[in-house]
Amino acid sequence: MPNNLNQYLNKQVKETLIKEDESFNFTCAKECWGTCCIKENVGLLQLSVYDVYKLLSKRIDLNIINLIDIKIDEKTNLPKAFIKWRENGWCPNLSEDGSCQVYIDRPFACRIFPLSSEFMINDSTGNVSINYKLRENVCFGFHKEANPKEQTLRNFLNTDNLSNLENFEKLEINKPTSF
């Protein structure tokens, strides 16, 4: 990440719940590619079963131990997969030039950055919904120098055609894969 972009990043991340028809100003600026791929800007990056499958099929050059970190969820006692950050804090899929080696098949959390998602299950109906939060102050793409464009959450999500990924996530939550 170019050093001059550090001035735009505020480590006091502000997360705001955003509805489908609400708008925000953001652009993915080439000048800061890779800032969303660094642990200090993202934190834990959870992977879905689908994400793990895609990563393992694309990164045959890496041992799974160098790509994925497994942690046990204290509430459910179930394993959860996370990106395993390199010692320097970079994503293992980030090239030296700041480009993503799995961009076409990047994980769900990467696709929706600078948003975060929370999958909610309605106890009475069993329906799964997704809440999105806008994570401000984590990227140059919010600042006027990046020339951000106004867009609704719906339009932002449709740019990557996330409906298939969302449906897979909902299916996995409702009918988890048994081992």
CNS distance restraints for C-alpha pairs under 8 A (distance, minus, plus):
assign (resid   1 and name CA) (resid   5 and name CA) 7.33 0.50 0.50
assign (resid   1 and name CA) (resid  32 and name CA) 6.08 0.50 0.50
assign (resid   1 and name CA) (resid  33 and name CA) 7.10 0.50 0.50
assign (resid   1 and name CA) (resid  34 and name CA) 6.31 0.50 0.50
assign (resid   1 and name CA) (resid  35 and name CA) 6.20 0.50 0.50
assign (resid   1 and name CA) (resid  98 and name CA) 7.31 0.50 0.50
assign (resid   2 and name CA) (resid   6 and name CA) 7.66 0.50 0.50
assign (resid   2 and name CA) (resid  31 and name CA) 7.63 0.50 0.50
assign (resid   2 and name CA) (resid  32 and name CA) 7.10 0.50 0.50
assign (resid   5 and name CA) (resid   9 and name CA) 7.17 0.50 0.50
assign (resid   5 and name CA) (resid  32 and name CA) 7.02 0.50 0.50
assign (resid   5 and name CA) (resid 140 and name CA) 6.75 0.50 0.50
assign (resid   8 and name CA) (resid 137 and name CA) 7.48 0.50 0.50
assign (resid   8 and name CA) (resid 139 and name CA) 7.09 0.50 0.50
assign (resid   8 and name CA) (resid 140 and name CA) 5.60 0.50 0.50
assign (resid   8 and name CA) (resid 143 and name CA) 7.36 0.50 0.50
assign (resid   9 and name CA) (resid 137 and name CA) 5.61 0.50 0.50
assign (resid   9 and name CA) (resid 138 and name CA) 5.41 0.50 0.50
assign (resid   9 and name CA) (resid 139 and name CA) 5.85 0.50 0.50
assign (resid   9 and name CA) (resid 140 and name CA) 6.60 0.50 0.50
assign (resid  10 and name CA) (resid 137 and name CA) 4.98 0.50 0.50
assign (resid  10 and name CA) (resid 138 and name CA) 6.24 0.50 0.50
assign (resid  11 and name CA) (resid  41 and name CA) 7.62 0.50 0.50
assign (resid  11 and name CA) (resid 137 and name CA) 7.01 0.50 0.50
assign (resid  11 and name CA) (resid 138 and name CA) 6.95 0.50 0.50
assign (resid  12 and name CA) (resid 137 and name CA) 7.04 0.50 0.50
assign (resid  13 and name CA) (resid 135 and name CA) 6.36 0.50 0.50
assign (resid  13 and name CA) (resid 136 and name CA) 5.93 0.50 0.50
assign (resid  13 and name CA) (resid 137 and name CA) 5.49 0.50 0.50
assign (resid  13 and name CA) (resid 138 and name CA) 6.33 0.50 0.50
assign (resid  14 and name CA) (resid 134 and name CA) 7.83 0.50 0.50
assign (resid  14 and name CA) (resid 135 and name CA) 5.69 0.50 0.50
assign (resid  14 and name CA) (resid 136 and name CA) 5.20 0.50 0.50
assign (resid  14 and name CA) (resid 137 and name CA) 6.65 0.50 0.50
assign (resid  15 and name CA) (resid 133 and name CA) 5.75 0.50 0.50
assign (resid  15 and name CA) (resid 134 and name CA) 5.37 0.50 0.50
assign (resid  15 and name CA) (resid 135 and name CA) 4.58 0.50 0.50
assign (resid  15 and name CA) (resid 136 and name CA) 6.33 0.50 0.50
assign (resid  16 and name CA) (resid 133 and name CA) 5.10 0.50 0.50
assign (resid  16 and name CA) (resid 134 and name CA) 5.16 0.50 0.50
assign (resid  16 and name CA) (resid 135 and name CA) 6.79 0.50 0.50
assign (resid  17 and name CA) (resid 131 and name CA) 7.26 0.50 0.50
assign (resid  17 and name CA) (resid 132 and name CA) 5.98 0.50 0.50
assign (resid  17 and name CA) (resid 133 and name CA) 4.26 0.50 0.50
assign (resid  17 and name CA) (resid 134 and name CA) 6.32 0.50 0.50
assign (resid  18 and name CA) (resid  22 and name CA) 6.35 0.50 0.50
assign (resid  18 and name CA) (resid 131 and name CA) 7.73 0.50 0.50
assign (resid  18 and name CA) (resid 132 and name CA) 5.85 0.50 0.50
assign (resid  18 and name CA) (resid 133 and name CA) 5.50 0.50 0.50
assign (resid  18 and name CA) (resid 134 and name CA) 6.34 0.50 0.50
assign (resid  18 and name CA) (resid 153 and name CA) 7.31 0.50 0.50
assign (resid  19 and name CA) (resid 131 and name CA) 7.95 0.50 0.50
assign (resid  19 and name CA) (resid 132 and name CA) 7.36 0.50 0.50
assign (resid  19 and name CA) (resid 153 and name CA) 6.87 0.50 0.50
assign (resid  20 and name CA) (resid 152 and name CA) 6.81 0.50 0.50
assign (resid  20 and name CA) (resid 153 and name CA) 4.98 0.50 0.50
assign (resid  20 and name CA) (resid 154 and name CA) 5.12 0.50 0.50
assign (resid  21 and name CA) (resid 152 and name CA) 5.60 0.50 0.50
assign (resid  21 and name CA) (resid 153 and name CA) 6.17 0.50 0.50
assign (resid  21 and name CA) (resid 154 and name CA) 6.31 0.50 0.50
assign (resid  22 and name CA) (resid 152 and name CA) 5.27 0.50 0.50
assign (resid  22 and name CA) (resid 153 and name CA) 6.12 0.50 0.50
assign (resid  23 and name CA) (resid 150 and name CA) 6.37 0.50 0.50
assign (resid  23 and name CA) (resid 151 and name CA) 5.12 0.50 0.50
assign (resid  23 and name CA) (resid 152 and name CA) 3.90 0.50 0.50
assign (resid  23 and name CA) (resid 153 and name CA) 6.14 0.50 0.50
assign (resid  24 and name CA) (resid 150 and name CA) 5.50 0.50 0.50
assign (resid  24 and name CA) (resid 151 and name CA) 5.69 0.50 0.50
assign (resid  24 and name CA) (resid 152 and name CA) 6.33 0.50 0.50
assign (resid  24 and name CA) (resid 153 and name CA) 7.61 0.50 0.50
assign (resid  25 and name CA) (resid 142 and name CA) 6.22 0.50 0.50
assign (resid  25 and name CA) (resid 148 and name CA) 5.31 0.50 0.50
assign (resid  25 and name CA) (resid 149 and name CA) 5.14 0.50 0.50
assign (resid  25 and name CA) (resid 150 and name CA) 4.32 0.50 0.50
assign (resid  25 and name CA) (resid 151 and name CA) 6.36 0.50 0.50
assign (resid  26 and name CA) (resid 141 and name CA) 5.27 0.50 0.50
assign (resid  26 and name CA) (resid 142 and name CA) 4.79 0.50 0.50
assign (resid  26 and name CA) (resid 143 and name CA) 7.77 0.50 0.50
assign (resid  26 and name CA) (resid 147 and name CA) 7.99 0.50 0.50
assign (resid  26 and name CA) (resid 148 and name CA) 4.37 0.50 0.50
assign (resid  26 and name CA) (resid 149 and name CA) 5.50 0.50 0.50
assign (resid  26 and name CA) (resid 150 and name CA) 6.64 0.50 0.50
assign (resid  26 and name CA) (resid 151 and name CA) 7.63 0.50 0.50
assign (resid  27 and name CA) (resid 141 and name CA) 4.85 0.50 0.50
assign (resid  27 and name CA) (resid 142 and name CA) 6.83 0.50 0.50
assign (resid  27 and name CA) (resid 146 and name CA) 7.03 0.50 0.50
assign (resid  27 and name CA) (resid 147 and name CA) 7.16 0.50 0.50
assign (resid  27 and name CA) (resid 148 and name CA) 4.64 0.50 0.50
assign (resid  27 and name CA) (resid 149 and name CA) 6.04 0.50 0.50
assign (resid  28 and name CA) (resid  32 and name CA) 7.97 0.50 0.50
assign (resid  28 and name CA) (resid  33 and name CA) 7.73 0.50 0.50
assign (resid  28 and name CA) (resid 141 and name CA) 5.51 0.50 0.50
assign (resid  29 and name CA) (resid  33 and name CA) 6.73 0.50 0.50
assign (resid  29 and name CA) (resid 140 and name CA) 7.39 0.50 0.50
assign (resid  29 and name CA) (resid 141 and name CA) 5.72 0.50 0.50
assign (resid  29 and name CA) (resid 146 and name CA) 6.25 0.50 0.50
assign (resid  32 and name CA) (resid 139 and name CA) 7.72 0.50 0.50
assign (resid  32 and name CA) (resid 140 and name CA) 6.59 0.50 0.50
assign (resid  32 and name CA) (resid 141 and name CA) 7.91 0.50 0.50
assign (resid  33 and name CA) (resid  98 and name CA) 5.89 0.50 0.50
assign (resid  33 and name CA) (resid  99 and name CA) 6.90 0.50 0.50
assign (resid  34 and name CA) (resid  38 and name CA) 6.82 0.50 0.50
assign (resid  34 and name CA) (resid  94 and name CA) 7.19 0.50 0.50
assign (resid  34 and name CA) (resid  98 and name CA) 5.12 0.50 0.50
assign (resid  34 and name CA) (resid  99 and name CA) 6.84 0.50 0.50
assign (resid  34 and name CA) (resid 100 and name CA) 7.87 0.50 0.50
assign (resid  35 and name CA) (resid  41 and name CA) 6.82 0.50 0.50
assign (resid  35 and name CA) (resid 139 and name CA) 6.79 0.50 0.50
assign (resid  36 and name CA) (resid  41 and name CA) 6.21 0.50 0.50
assign (resid  36 and name CA) (resid  42 and name CA) 6.35 0.50 0.50
assign (resid  36 and name CA) (resid 110 and name CA) 7.69 0.50 0.50
assign (resid  36 and name CA) (resid 113 and name CA) 7.16 0.50 0.50
assign (resid  36 and name CA) (resid 114 and name CA) 7.77 0.50 0.50
assign (resid  36 and name CA) (resid 138 and name CA) 7.79 0.50 0.50
assign (resid  36 and name CA) (resid 139 and name CA) 7.20 0.50 0.50
assign (resid  37 and name CA) (resid  41 and name CA) 7.51 0.50 0.50
assign (resid  37 and name CA) (resid  42 and name CA) 7.09 0.50 0.50
assign (resid  37 and name CA) (resid  90 and name CA) 6.13 0.50 0.50
assign (resid  37 and name CA) (resid  91 and name CA) 5.44 0.50 0.50
assign (resid  37 and name CA) (resid  94 and name CA) 7.01 0.50 0.50
assign (resid  38 and name CA) (resid  42 and name CA) 6.34 0.50 0.50
assign (resid  38 and name CA) (resid  89 and name CA) 5.63 0.50 0.50
assign (resid  38 and name CA) (resid  90 and name CA) 4.67 0.50 0.50
assign (resid  38 and name CA) (resid  91 and name CA) 6.10 0.50 0.50
assign (resid  39 and name CA) (resid  43 and name CA) 4.99 0.50 0.50
assign (resid  39 and name CA) (resid  44 and name CA) 7.19 0.50 0.50
assign (resid  39 and name CA) (resid  85 and name CA) 6.79 0.50 0.50
assign (resid  39 and name CA) (resid  89 and name CA) 5.17 0.50 0.50
assign (resid  39 and name CA) (resid  90 and name CA) 6.30 0.50 0.50
assign (resid  39 and name CA) (resid  91 and name CA) 7.31 0.50 0.50
assign (resid  40 and name CA) (resid  89 and name CA) 7.12 0.50 0.50
assign (resid  41 and name CA) (resid 138 and name CA) 6.08 0.50 0.50
assign (resid  44 and name CA) (resid  82 and name CA) 6.72 0.50 0.50
assign (resid  44 and name CA) (resid  83 and name CA) 7.41 0.50 0.50
assign (resid  45 and name CA) (resid  82 and name CA) 5.44 0.50 0.50
assign (resid  45 and name CA) (resid  83 and name CA) 5.66 0.50 0.50
assign (resid  45 and name CA) (resid 109 and name CA) 6.82 0.50 0.50
assign (resid  46 and name CA) (resid  80 and name CA) 7.29 0.50 0.50
assign (resid  46 and name CA) (resid  81 and name CA) 5.90 0.50 0.50
assign (resid  46 and name CA) (resid  82 and name CA) 4.32 0.50 0.50
assign (resid  46 and name CA) (resid  83 and name CA) 6.58 0.50 0.50
assign (resid  46 and name CA) (resid 109 and name CA) 7.32 0.50 0.50
assign (resid  47 and name CA) (resid  51 and name CA) 5.49 0.50 0.50
assign (resid  47 and name CA) (resid  52 and name CA) 6.31 0.50 0.50
assign (resid  47 and name CA) (resid  80 and name CA) 7.54 0.50 0.50
assign (resid  47 and name CA) (resid  81 and name CA) 5.29 0.50 0.50
assign (resid  47 and name CA) (resid  82 and name CA) 5.23 0.50 0.50
assign (resid  47 and name CA) (resid  83 and name CA) 6.84 0.50 0.50
assign (resid  47 and name CA) (resid 107 and name CA) 6.65 0.50 0.50
assign (resid  47 and name CA) (resid 108 and name CA) 7.52 0.50 0.50
assign (resid  47 and name CA) (resid 109 and name CA) 7.61 0.50 0.50
assign (resid  48 and name CA) (resid  52 and name CA) 6.29 0.50 0.50
assign (resid  48 and name CA) (resid  81 and name CA) 7.09 0.50 0.50
assign (resid  48 and name CA) (resid 107 and name CA) 7.87 0.50 0.50
assign (resid  48 and name CA) (resid 108 and name CA) 7.76 0.50 0.50
assign (resid  48 and name CA) (resid 169 and name CA) 7.15 0.50 0.50
assign (resid  49 and name CA) (resid  53 and name CA) 6.24 0.50 0.50
assign (resid  49 and name CA) (resid 172 and name CA) 7.87 0.50 0.50
assign (resid  50 and name CA) (resid  54 and name CA) 6.21 0.50 0.50
assign (resid  50 and name CA) (resid 168 and name CA) 7.59 0.50 0.50
assign (resid  51 and name CA) (resid  55 and name CA) 6.06 0.50 0.50
assign (resid  51 and name CA) (resid 106 and name CA) 7.43 0.50 0.50
assign (resid  51 and name CA) (resid 107 and name CA) 5.09 0.50 0.50
assign (resid  51 and name CA) (resid 108 and name CA) 6.97 0.50 0.50
assign (resid  52 and name CA) (resid  56 and name CA) 6.03 0.50 0.50
assign (resid  52 and name CA) (resid  68 and name CA) 7.99 0.50 0.50
assign (resid  52 and name CA) (resid  81 and name CA) 7.72 0.50 0.50
assign (resid  53 and name CA) (resid  57 and name CA) 6.17 0.50 0.50
assign (resid  54 and name CA) (resid  58 and name CA) 6.18 0.50 0.50
assign (resid  54 and name CA) (resid 105 and name CA) 6.35 0.50 0.50
assign (resid  54 and name CA) (resid 106 and name CA) 7.96 0.50 0.50
assign (resid  55 and name CA) (resid  59 and name CA) 5.76 0.50 0.50
assign (resid  55 and name CA) (resid 102 and name CA) 7.42 0.50 0.50
assign (resid  55 and name CA) (resid 105 and name CA) 7.39 0.50 0.50
assign (resid  55 and name CA) (resid 106 and name CA) 7.63 0.50 0.50
assign (resid  55 and name CA) (resid 107 and name CA) 7.95 0.50 0.50
assign (resid  56 and name CA) (resid  60 and name CA) 6.23 0.50 0.50
assign (resid  56 and name CA) (resid  64 and name CA) 7.29 0.50 0.50
assign (resid  58 and name CA) (resid 102 and name CA) 6.91 0.50 0.50
assign (resid  59 and name CA) (resid 102 and name CA) 7.92 0.50 0.50
assign (resid  62 and name CA) (resid  66 and name CA) 6.46 0.50 0.50
assign (resid  62 and name CA) (resid  67 and name CA) 6.87 0.50 0.50
assign (resid  63 and name CA) (resid  67 and name CA) 6.77 0.50 0.50
assign (resid  64 and name CA) (resid  68 and name CA) 5.86 0.50 0.50
assign (resid  65 and name CA) (resid  69 and name CA) 7.10 0.50 0.50
assign (resid  66 and name CA) (resid  84 and name CA) 6.49 0.50 0.50
assign (resid  66 and name CA) (resid  92 and name CA) 7.60 0.50 0.50
assign (resid  67 and name CA) (resid  83 and name CA) 6.18 0.50 0.50
assign (resid  67 and name CA) (resid  84 and name CA) 5.21 0.50 0.50
assign (resid  67 and name CA) (resid  85 and name CA) 7.74 0.50 0.50
assign (resid  67 and name CA) (resid  92 and name CA) 6.28 0.50 0.50
assign (resid  68 and name CA) (resid  81 and name CA) 6.33 0.50 0.50
assign (resid  68 and name CA) (resid  82 and name CA) 5.65 0.50 0.50
assign (resid  68 and name CA) (resid  83 and name CA) 4.93 0.50 0.50
assign (resid  68 and name CA) (resid  84 and name CA) 4.80 0.50 0.50
assign (resid  69 and name CA) (resid  81 and name CA) 5.75 0.50 0.50
assign (resid  69 and name CA) (resid  82 and name CA) 5.06 0.50 0.50
assign (resid  69 and name CA) (resid  83 and name CA) 5.98 0.50 0.50
assign (resid  69 and name CA) (resid  84 and name CA) 5.01 0.50 0.50
assign (resid  70 and name CA) (resid  79 and name CA) 6.31 0.50 0.50
assign (resid  70 and name CA) (resid  80 and name CA) 5.61 0.50 0.50
assign (resid  70 and name CA) (resid  81 and name CA) 4.66 0.50 0.50
assign (resid  70 and name CA) (resid  82 and name CA) 6.24 0.50 0.50
assign (resid  71 and name CA) (resid  79 and name CA) 5.62 0.50 0.50
assign (resid  71 and name CA) (resid  80 and name CA) 5.34 0.50 0.50
assign (resid  71 and name CA) (resid  81 and name CA) 6.51 0.50 0.50
assign (resid  71 and name CA) (resid  82 and name CA) 7.68 0.50 0.50
assign (resid  72 and name CA) (resid  77 and name CA) 5.73 0.50 0.50
assign (resid  72 and name CA) (resid  78 and name CA) 5.52 0.50 0.50
assign (resid  72 and name CA) (resid  79 and name CA) 4.41 0.50 0.50
assign (resid  72 and name CA) (resid  80 and name CA) 6.01 0.50 0.50
assign (resid  73 and name CA) (resid  77 and name CA) 5.09 0.50 0.50
assign (resid  73 and name CA) (resid  78 and name CA) 5.45 0.50 0.50
assign (resid  73 and name CA) (resid  79 and name CA) 6.08 0.50 0.50
assign (resid  73 and name CA) (resid  80 and name CA) 6.55 0.50 0.50
assign (resid  74 and name CA) (resid  78 and name CA) 7.88 0.50 0.50
assign (resid  83 and name CA) (resid  91 and name CA) 7.19 0.50 0.50
assign (resid  83 and name CA) (resid  92 and name CA) 7.86 0.50 0.50
assign (resid  84 and name CA) (resid  91 and name CA) 7.20 0.50 0.50
assign (resid  84 and name CA) (resid  92 and name CA) 7.08 0.50 0.50
assign (resid  85 and name CA) (resid  89 and name CA) 5.43 0.50 0.50
assign (resid  85 and name CA) (resid  90 and name CA) 5.70 0.50 0.50
assign (resid  85 and name CA) (resid  91 and name CA) 5.10 0.50 0.50
assign (resid  85 and name CA) (resid  92 and name CA) 6.17 0.50 0.50
assign (resid  86 and name CA) (resid  90 and name CA) 5.36 0.50 0.50
assign (resid  86 and name CA) (resid  91 and name CA) 6.22 0.50 0.50
assign (resid  86 and name CA) (resid  92 and name CA) 5.99 0.50 0.50
assign (resid  90 and name CA) (resid  94 and name CA) 6.75 0.50 0.50
assign (resid  93 and name CA) (resid 100 and name CA) 5.73 0.50 0.50
assign (resid  93 and name CA) (resid 101 and name CA) 5.25 0.50 0.50
assign (resid  93 and name CA) (resid 102 and name CA) 6.47 0.50 0.50
assign (resid  94 and name CA) (resid  98 and name CA) 5.95 0.50 0.50
assign (resid  94 and name CA) (resid  99 and name CA) 5.81 0.50 0.50
assign (resid  94 and name CA) (resid 100 and name CA) 4.78 0.50 0.50
assign (resid  94 and name CA) (resid 101 and name CA) 6.15 0.50 0.50
assign (resid  95 and name CA) (resid  99 and name CA) 5.34 0.50 0.50
assign (resid  95 and name CA) (resid 100 and name CA) 6.13 0.50 0.50
assign (resid  95 and name CA) (resid 101 and name CA) 6.56 0.50 0.50
assign (resid 102 and name CA) (resid 106 and name CA) 5.30 0.50 0.50
assign (resid 106 and name CA) (resid 110 and name CA) 6.23 0.50 0.50
assign (resid 106 and name CA) (resid 111 and name CA) 6.60 0.50 0.50
assign (resid 107 and name CA) (resid 111 and name CA) 6.38 0.50 0.50
assign (resid 108 and name CA) (resid 112 and name CA) 6.47 0.50 0.50
assign (resid 108 and name CA) (resid 165 and name CA) 7.12 0.50 0.50
assign (resid 109 and name CA) (resid 113 and name CA) 6.31 0.50 0.50
assign (resid 109 and name CA) (resid 115 and name CA) 7.94 0.50 0.50
assign (resid 109 and name CA) (resid 116 and name CA) 6.84 0.50 0.50
assign (resid 109 and name CA) (resid 117 and name CA) 7.63 0.50 0.50
assign (resid 111 and name CA) (resid 160 and name CA) 7.29 0.50 0.50
assign (resid 112 and name CA) (resid 116 and name CA) 6.93 0.50 0.50
assign (resid 112 and name CA) (resid 157 and name CA) 7.02 0.50 0.50
assign (resid 114 and name CA) (resid 134 and name CA) 6.31 0.50 0.50
assign (resid 114 and name CA) (resid 135 and name CA) 5.43 0.50 0.50
assign (resid 114 and name CA) (resid 136 and name CA) 7.25 0.50 0.50
assign (resid 114 and name CA) (resid 138 and name CA) 7.38 0.50 0.50
assign (resid 114 and name CA) (resid 139 and name CA) 7.48 0.50 0.50
assign (resid 115 and name CA) (resid 132 and name CA) 6.33 0.50 0.50
assign (resid 115 and name CA) (resid 133 and name CA) 5.41 0.50 0.50
assign (resid 115 and name CA) (resid 134 and name CA) 4.59 0.50 0.50
assign (resid 115 and name CA) (resid 135 and name CA) 5.47 0.50 0.50
assign (resid 116 and name CA) (resid 132 and name CA) 5.69 0.50 0.50
assign (resid 116 and name CA) (resid 133 and name CA) 5.20 0.50 0.50
assign (resid 116 and name CA) (resid 134 and name CA) 6.59 0.50 0.50
assign (resid 116 and name CA) (resid 135 and name CA) 6.87 0.50 0.50
assign (resid 117 and name CA) (resid 130 and name CA) 6.50 0.50 0.50
assign (resid 117 and name CA) (resid 131 and name CA) 5.67 0.50 0.50
assign (resid 117 and name CA) (resid 132 and name CA) 4.58 0.50 0.50
assign (resid 117 and name CA) (resid 133 and name CA) 6.32 0.50 0.50
assign (resid 118 and name CA) (resid 130 and name CA) 5.62 0.50 0.50
assign (resid 118 and name CA) (resid 131 and name CA) 5.15 0.50 0.50
assign (resid 118 and name CA) (resid 132 and name CA) 6.46 0.50 0.50
assign (resid 119 and name CA) (resid 128 and name CA) 6.63 0.50 0.50
assign (resid 119 and name CA) (resid 129 and name CA) 5.79 0.50 0.50
assign (resid 119 and name CA) (resid 130 and name CA) 4.55 0.50 0.50
assign (resid 119 and name CA) (resid 131 and name CA) 6.41 0.50 0.50
assign (resid 119 and name CA) (resid 170 and name CA) 7.74 0.50 0.50
assign (resid 120 and name CA) (resid 128 and name CA) 5.52 0.50 0.50
assign (resid 120 and name CA) (resid 129 and name CA) 5.21 0.50 0.50
assign (resid 120 and name CA) (resid 130 and name CA) 6.01 0.50 0.50
assign (resid 120 and name CA) (resid 131 and name CA) 7.35 0.50 0.50
assign (resid 121 and name CA) (resid 126 and name CA) 5.84 0.50 0.50
assign (resid 121 and name CA) (resid 127 and name CA) 5.71 0.50 0.50
assign (resid 121 and name CA) (resid 128 and name CA) 4.56 0.50 0.50
assign (resid 121 and name CA) (resid 129 and name CA) 6.53 0.50 0.50
assign (resid 122 and name CA) (resid 126 and name CA) 5.06 0.50 0.50
assign (resid 122 and name CA) (resid 127 and name CA) 5.37 0.50 0.50
assign (resid 122 and name CA) (resid 128 and name CA) 6.41 0.50 0.50
assign (resid 122 and name CA) (resid 129 and name CA) 7.93 0.50 0.50
assign (resid 123 and name CA) (resid 127 and name CA) 7.88 0.50 0.50
assign (resid 126 and name CA) (resid 174 and name CA) 7.41 0.50 0.50
assign (resid 128 and name CA) (resid 170 and name CA) 5.86 0.50 0.50
assign (resid 128 and name CA) (resid 173 and name CA) 7.73 0.50 0.50
assign (resid 128 and name CA) (resid 174 and name CA) 7.52 0.50 0.50
assign (resid 129 and name CA) (resid 170 and name CA) 7.68 0.50 0.50
assign (resid 136 and name CA) (resid 142 and name CA) 7.34 0.50 0.50
assign (resid 137 and name CA) (resid 142 and name CA) 7.39 0.50 0.50
assign (resid 140 and name CA) (resid 146 and name CA) 6.60 0.50 0.50
assign (resid 141 and name CA) (resid 146 and name CA) 5.45 0.50 0.50
assign (resid 141 and name CA) (resid 147 and name CA) 7.67 0.50 0.50
assign (resid 141 and name CA) (resid 148 and name CA) 6.17 0.50 0.50
assign (resid 142 and name CA) (resid 146 and name CA) 7.05 0.50 0.50
assign (resid 142 and name CA) (resid 148 and name CA) 6.10 0.50 0.50
assign (resid 143 and name CA) (resid 147 and name CA) 7.12 0.50 0.50
assign (resid 143 and name CA) (resid 148 and name CA) 6.83 0.50 0.50
assign (resid 144 and name CA) (resid 148 and name CA) 6.31 0.50 0.50
assign (resid 151 and name CA) (resid 155 and name CA) 6.19 0.50 0.50
assign (resid 151 and name CA) (resid 156 and name CA) 6.34 0.50 0.50
assign (resid 152 and name CA) (resid 156 and name CA) 6.15 0.50 0.50
assign (resid 153 and name CA) (resid 157 and name CA) 6.11 0.50 0.50
assign (resid 154 and name CA) (resid 158 and name CA) 6.14 0.50 0.50
assign (resid 155 and name CA) (resid 159 and name CA) 6.30 0.50 0.50
assign (resid 156 and name CA) (resid 160 and name CA) 7.75 0.50 0.50
assign (resid 157 and name CA) (resid 161 and name CA) 6.58 0.50 0.50
assign (resid 157 and name CA) (resid 162 and name CA) 6.10 0.50 0.50
assign (resid 158 and name CA) (resid 162 and name CA) 6.25 0.50 0.50
assign (resid 158 and name CA) (resid 163 and name CA) 7.75 0.50 0.50
assign (resid 162 and name CA) (resid 166 and name CA) 6.06 0.50 0.50
assign (resid 163 and name CA) (resid 167 and name CA) 6.03 0.50 0.50
assign (resid 164 and name CA) (resid 168 and name CA) 6.20 0.50 0.50
assign (resid 165 and name CA) (resid 169 and name CA) 6.19 0.50 0.50
assign (resid 166 and name CA) (resid 170 and name CA) 6.17 0.50 0.50
assign (resid 167 and name CA) (resid 171 and name CA) 6.09 0.50 0.50
assign (resid 168 and name CA) (resid 172 and name CA) 6.08 0.50 0.50
assign (resid 169 and name CA) (resid 173 and name CA) 6.21 0.50 0.50
assign (resid 170 and name CA) (resid 174 and name CA) 6.21 0.50 0.50
assign (resid 171 and name CA) (resid 175 and name CA) 5.72 0.50 0.50
assign (resid 171 and name CA) (resid 176 and name CA) 7.40 0.50 0.50
assign (resid 172 and name CA) (resid 176 and name CA) 4.65 0.50 0.50
assign (resid 172 and name CA) (resid 177 and name CA) 6.75 0.50 0.50
